Amino acid sequence: MKILALAFSVLIASAASPSDRITVHEWGTFTVLQDEQGRAVAGINTDDEPLPQFVHSLGGNRNLIQISTPRTPALGKAPIPECHPDVKLRLETPVTYFYLPEGHTGAVTLNVRVQFQGGWLTEFYPRADVEAPGFDPDHVWTSRLAPDAVGELNWKMVKLGVADRSPETDSNVWIAPRETGSVFIENDGQVEKFLFYRGVGNIDAPLQVEYSFENGALRVFPGAHPTGETIDRIGIPKLWLVDVAEDGSIAFTEFGPITTTGQSPSTFPLNIQAKTHSAQDYGVLRNSMRTALVADGLYRDEATAMLKTWELSYFKSAGTRLFFLVPRGWTDAAIPIDFGLPVDLTRTMMGRIELINPQQRERMRNISMTNVSDYDGLTKRLRGALNPPGKVLMTSEALALNLPQPYGDFLRLGRFRSALLLHEQAARPTPDLSAFIANLKITAGR
């Protein structure tokens, strides 16, 4: 099985006793958007929840990772977040925890190097040395991310077991990962409970999904190895097909373990939207995922911290998505990590494939067939609704302004709304859709 060929290329066994080694646990998640034919939709360099300002960014430039929350006035003057045409995968964590051997006292120092095959590591903490082939912080939208580029972060002389001097923040995506029994770490004078990094990739996911809501079928194929090779066969221990309604209720189905091949894909019923949705199913789904994460090697508090970190994105954002536990071999090949000395390493990655559901398709059709004759008037309405000017509105706040249907439909497309419209324009262009995209200044880089 090709995916296992590089499974253990990162960590080389040594003669040291496991009890003498540092224990390292890492969890992460990545997101892709796939259409009904299983093709990756590019331009997904957007976030639901921004990171604290103290987090470092690639080249000191925060323009590449755009915030999906609408900034108003959003028509005519202020452009909608731009879609980078090379970004097909969002590496949205990982966080890396450290545990000293039992009975050890005092600090330990090590070096950490992490690479991203076909990606740039765009956000990180503490401070690190960065390499990002092809990235120019002064010309973000003309920077090209090649599938064979290898981004890299180096943390040198990381101290483990230091006193807590972590920065203050009220950001849930930052404080939730702190709720573990791991030691504090320090690098270059910056202290935290974990090493953190994120990235954008021009690589495909390890699973490819073909689906039809009309026929009620979903087929799961092996995707691609980070080197670009097609995977012949892949085993997945657990998958969850999840639908979150706009009112926050949930329906889900879990599968696995499965082994799927290109010649014999795994097929599942896609009747998730017809199921009875319930607010109580949020807790059931969360418990199912936590059990699977612990079985995959995480401590219980780590698994709980992971799910709490992604509570909004996983469980409370409307949409249809397939979650799955990623094989360790793919993770090691995509983001190899080295510590300069033998450690006991556990890595658990959750993959997330966003599916284009019937509601999103209907909203894109509405936009494609509706003429908006007065964009200037709409811009004035949006400006008049803001106090103070330039305020960033949550999607629910913008929808409360009673906007014309095309703009309301656009907001309801979700986090990757701009990428979806550009993908729709390429597949099924109409004059009204082109006018809408042009007036909102939705662009795919330059």
N, C-alpha and C positions, 0 to 999 in steps of 0.2 A: 504494500500500500504506500503510494508515493508520499502521503502526508507524514508518515512516520520516518522518512528517510533522514530528516534533520531534527527529529524530535529531541534528541539529547546532545545537540552540537554545542549548547551553551555551557553546560555544567559538566566538568570532568571530575570523576570520583577521586578521592584521595584516601590515604590510609588513616586519616584522623577519625577518632571515635565520634559518632553522631552527638554524644553528650557533651563533647568539647566544642562543638560548632555553634556558630550563630544561627538562629532560626530566622528565616525570611519568608514572609507570607505576602503575596501580592494579589489584589483583585482589580479587575478592570471591566470596561464595557466598550463595545464599539457599535456604531450604527451605520446602516446602509439603507438606501431607498431603492426598491426594485419595482419595475412595471410588471404587467401581467405576463410578459414573456421571459421574466427573470433577468432583464437587462438592468444594469445599474444606472440610476439617474444621477448625473453629475451636478455639481454646484451646491452641495449640501453643507457649505461652510457657515452654518448658523447655529446659534445656541439658544436654548430656552431660558437658561439661568446664567447670568454673567458671573465670573469669578471675582473675588476681591481685588482691589486695585494693587495690592502688594505682590500679587502673583506676577512673575516675570513672563515676558512675551518675546517671541522670536524677533530679533533685531530691534527690540523695543517698540515694535509696531503692532498695534491692536486692530488694524483695519481688516486683516485677513479673516479673523473670526468675527462675524457679524451677529448682532442680536436680532432675533426674529420678532421680538415685540415691536409693534409698529411705532415709528417715530413720526409724529404729525407736526406740521402739515405734510402729508405723505404724497400728495399729488403735485406734479408740475415743478416745484422748487426743490424739495429735499428728496434725494433719490432713495428708493427702496434698497435694502442691503443687496450688495452685488454677489453674484454667484461665480465662484472661481471654477472655470471649466475643467480643471484637473482633479478636483476633489470629489472622489467617489466613496470615500469611507471616512467617518469621524471616529478617531480614537479618543474617547471622552473621559477616561481616566487612563492609566492605572494609578493606584496608590500602593506604596511599598512599605510594609511594617517590619520592624526588627525586634528580636527577642534575644537577650543575652543568655548564655548557658547558666543552668541552675547553680546558685552559689557564687556566681561571678560578681565581683565588686569593682567599681571604677569604670571609667570610660574605655571604649574600644574604638579604634580608628580603622576605616577601610575606604577604598575607592569604589565608585559605582559608575559603570558605563552602560548606557542603554542605546540601542539603535532601532530605527524604524525602516524596514525594507519598503521602498516605494513611497516614503512619506517624509514629512517635516514634523519635528516635535516643536509645537508652536507655543505652549504654555507650560511653565514648570516652577517648582519651588522645592527647596531653596535655590539660590543662584547657582548656575552651572555654566560650563563652557559649551558652546553650541556650534554644530556644523549643520548646514542646510543647503545642499547643492542645488543651485538654480534659483534660490530665493534672494530677492533684492528688496530690502525694506523701504527703499525710496521709490520703487516701481512695483508695488505689490501685484497689481492686476496684469502686468506683462511678465511676471515671474512664471517660469514653467516648472511644474513638478513632474519629473519623468518617472515612469513605473520602476526603473532600476536605480533611482536615486536612493541614497541611504542617509537619512537624517540621524544625528547623534547628539547625545547629551553626556557630559562628563562631570560628575561630582567628585572632587579630589579632597581627600582627608576628611571624610565624613565621620564625625564623632557620635558614637552611640552611648546612650545612658546618661545624658546631660540633664540639667535642671530645666523645668518648664519655663521658657520665655517666649512662647508662641505668640504671634500677633493677634490682636483683638479683631473680631469680625462677628457679624450676625448672619452671615451667609450660610444657609442650610447645606449647600453643596460643599462647604468647607468645614463646618463644625461637626457635621454628622460623622465623617470618617475618623474624627478624633476619639470616638467612644469605644476604645479598645484597650487591652492591657499591654500594648507594645510600649517600648521605651521611646523617649524623646531623642531626636537626632539634631545635630547642628552642622551646618556647612557655611563657611565664610561669614560667620557671625549670625546666621539666621537659623532659628529653632522652630521645629514643628514635630508632630507626632508621626510623620511619615514623609517619604519622598513622593512628590506628585509630578505627573507629566500628562500632557495631552498632545494630540496631533491630528493632522489631516493626511490622507493617503490617496494615491492614485493606483490602488490595487482592488481586486475583487474579493468578496467575502468567501469563506470556505463552503458556503451553501448557496445554491441558486434555486429560486422558487418560481415555479410557473403556477398560475392560479386563475380561476374563473369563478366569480361570485354567482354568475348566471347558472353555470352548470354545477356549482357546489363542490368543486374539486380543487385540491392543492397538491402539487407534486414537488417533492424535494429531491434535488440532484446534488452531487458533489460540485463544488465551485472551483476555485483556483487556489493553488499554492502561492505564497507570497512571491516566489520567483517567477510567477506567470504561468507555470505548468498547470495543465488540467489535472485535477485529482481524479484517479480512477475509482476510488472507494473510500468512504469515510464513515466512521462510527460516531454517533452522537448519543450521549447518555440520557439526555432529557430535553424536551422541547415543550413550549407553551404557546398556543395560539390564543391571542388576547384581543378582545374588542372593548374599547372604552367609549361609552356614549357621551354625548355633550353634557348630560346631567351628572356625569361622574360614575354612573353605575357600570358594572363590569360583567362580562361573560368570558369564560375561557375554557379551553380544553387542553389537557396535557397528554403528551405522547412520549414514547421512548422506554428503553433504549432502541435505537434503530441503526441499521447499517444500510447505506444506500450507495448505489453505483450508477454510472452513466447509462448502463444498459437496463438497469432495473431500479428506477427511482422509487422512493417511498411515496405512497399516495394516501392522503387523508381527506375526510369530508370537510368542506368549507361552508358549514352552515352556522358559523359563529354569530352572525348578525341576527339570525332567526331565533337564537337561544334567548331564554329569559335572563335579562340583565338584573343584577342585584348589587346594592351597595355593600352587602355582607361578603360578597365574593372577593372583594379586595383583600380581606384578611386571610381567606382561604388560599388565594393565589400567593400572597406574600409568604405564608407558612410553607407552601409547597416549594417555592423557590429557595427559601432559607434551608430547608432540609436537604435539597439537592446541592446547594453550595457547601454545606458542611460535609456532605458525603464526598465532595470533590476535594476536600482538604482544608477548607477554611475553619478557623475557630468560630464558635457561635456568635461571639460579639462582633467579629469581623463581618460575617454574613449579614447580621442585623444592621451594622453600619452601612454596608453597601446598599442594601435595599432602602434604608432611610435616606441616603444620599440621593437616590434616583426615584424617590417617591412620586414627585410631580411628573417626571418624564416617563416613567414606567407605567404608573397606575392611575394618574389623574389627568393626563392629556388625551383628548379625544382622538381616536384613530384605531386602526387595525394593524397589529404587529405580531411577528413571530419571534419569540425569544428562544435561545438554545445555548447549552453549555458547549464551549468551544474546546476541541481536542488540544491537549497540551502541546502536541507537536507543531500545530499551526501557530500557536502563540509564540513558541520559542523561535520559530523561523521568521515570523513577522516582526517581533520585537525582542531580539536576543539581548540578554542582560548578563553582565559579568561583575563580580565583586572583588576580584583580585586575590581572593582566598576561598577555600572550600566552605560552603554554607549548606544548610538544609533548606532547600527552596521549594515552596509551594506556589503555583501560579494558577489562578482561576479566572477565566474570562467569560463574560456573558455577551453573546452576539444578539443583535437586535435588527431585524429586517422589517422596515416599514412597508406596508402594502398599500396600494392605491385602492381605496374602497369605493363602493357605488355612490356614496354621498359626495366624495371628492370629484368623481367623474361627472356627476350631475352639476356641481358648481362650476367646473371648468367649461362644460357645455353652455351653461347660462352666460358666463363671461364671453364665450366665443360668439354668441348670437345676440348680444345686447349692445346697442349703441349708446354711448354716454356723450351727449352733445355739449355739456357745460362743465368741462373739467375746471375752468377758472372759478366758476361759482362754487363748486364743491371745495376747492382749495380755500376759498374765503370762509366757508362754513366751518371747516376744520380749524382754521386759525382762530376764528371767533370763539370756538369751544374751549380753547386752551387758556389755562391760567396756572402757572406763568407760561409765557410763550416758550416753545421748544420742549415742553414736557414730553416725556416718554410715556405713552399710554399702554396699559395692558390691553390684550385683545378684547377682553370683556368690556373695558371702558370705552374702547373705540366703537364697538358694536352698539353700545348704549347711545351713541350719537345719532342713531337712526339714519345711517348712511344709505345711499342708493344701493340697490341689490348687487350690482357687480362688485362693488368694493366690499360689501359685507360678505359676499361669497368668497372673495379673495382672502379676507382675514380668516374665514372658517376653514380654509384649506390646511391650516396648521403650520407648524414650524418650517417646513420646506416648501412653503407656498410659491416662492419665486422660482425655485428649481422645477416645480411641477408645471407652472405655466410655460416656462421656456421649453420643457420637454413636450408639452402639448402643442405648442406652436410649431415645433420641428416635425411632429407627426401629423397634425391636423390643423394647418394654418387657416385662419379666416381674417378678413379685414378688421372686424370688430376686436378680435383678440390681439391683432397686431397694434391697433390703436390704443387699447388698454395698456399693453406692455410698454409702448412708447411713452404714453403720458405719465405712467408711474416710474419711468426711467429704470425699468428692470433690465439689468444687463448681465451678460456672462463674461465678465472680465473685459479686457480690451486688447 
